[in-house]
Amino acid sequence: MNTTEQAQQGKAEAQLPVTGFEIDATTAMVITDPQNDFLSENGVAWAAVGESVVENNTIENLKTLFMLGAKKNIHIFVSPHYYYEHDHKWKFEGALEKLMHAITMFDRGDQLNTKGFEGSGADWLPEYKEYISNKDNVTVVGPHKVFGPETNDLVLQLRKQKIDKVILAGMSGNLCVESHMRELLETGFEVAVVGDATASAKLPNLNGDQAAQTNFMMMASHVYTTAKLKELLNS
């Protein structure tokens, strides 16, 4: 076998196996950060994520997931991102934590104060409000504080509903979505991701969307497009 043949064989062997993902009564959707600061053109992160949001059609695709959840009676868990006044007193931060605090991303007064919340960057994108307000179908869990669900009650709420499988989407792909994926996998959930119902920052020499989509493919049981998931659920 010559060098070229060996290289071709190596590439063939490196292809990822198909694991599959069966949607059943133990399946829920988890949507991270469907909030104005990420998804509104007036949001403080739009300059970084807007290009990816538009390319992936993320706003409409997330709306489709909310609609499918309501239509097919699939429980949706929303994991939001909020920063309260006391969070701004942290003694150290990572690069993006520091940036988010500096631009007042997801800011609220405190846990018990909703003054100024309506229409703020921390509020839901208006297109999603009617779906998130449906308490029979949607559970809003406590806020995560960095990227993953280790600091909120998402895993507890999923377990209490006897959920074993999660279809994951939301913002932003290479940060909160990927961090949720990793933690859910580590805690024993079967996870699929809707790749085009996410988006990520694109900065000079940094393509968050490319990084996220690569890791979704390598780690999740399946990566859907919104159109394919809609077709599957409506079949």
HELIX and SHEET records of a PDB file:
HELIX    1   1 THR A    3  GLU A   13  1                                  11    
HELIX    2   2 ASN A   36  LEU A   39  1                                   4    
HELIX    3   3 TRP A   46  ASN A   56  1                                  11    
HELIX    4   4 THR A   58  LYS A   72  1                                  15    
HELIX    5   5 GLU A   85  LYS A   89  5                                   5    
HELIX    6   6 ALA A   95  ALA A  102  1                                   8    
HELIX    7   7 PRO A  126  TYR A  128  5                                   3    
HELIX    8   8 LYS A  129  ILE A  132  1                                   4    
HELIX    9   9 PRO A  149  THR A  151  5                                   3    
HELIX   10  10 LEU A  154  LYS A  160  1                                   7    
HELIX   11  11 GLY A  173  VAL A  177  3                                   5    
HELIX   12  12 GLU A  178  GLU A  186  1                                   9    
HELIX   13  13 GLY A  208  MET A  219  1                                  12    
HELIX   14  14 THR A  226  ASN A  234  1                                   9    
SHEET    1   A 6 VAL A 138  VAL A 140  0                                        
SHEET    2   A 6 ILE A  76  SER A  79  1                                        
SHEET    3   A 6 THR A  27  THR A  32  1                                        
SHEET    4   A 6 LYS A 165  MET A 171  1                                        
SHEET    5   A 6 GLU A 190  ALA A 199  1                                        
SHEET    6   A 6 HIS A 222  TYR A 224  1                                        
SHEET    1   B 2 LYS A 202  LEU A 203  0                                        
SHEET    2   B 2 LEU A 206  ASN A 207 -1                                        
END                                                                             
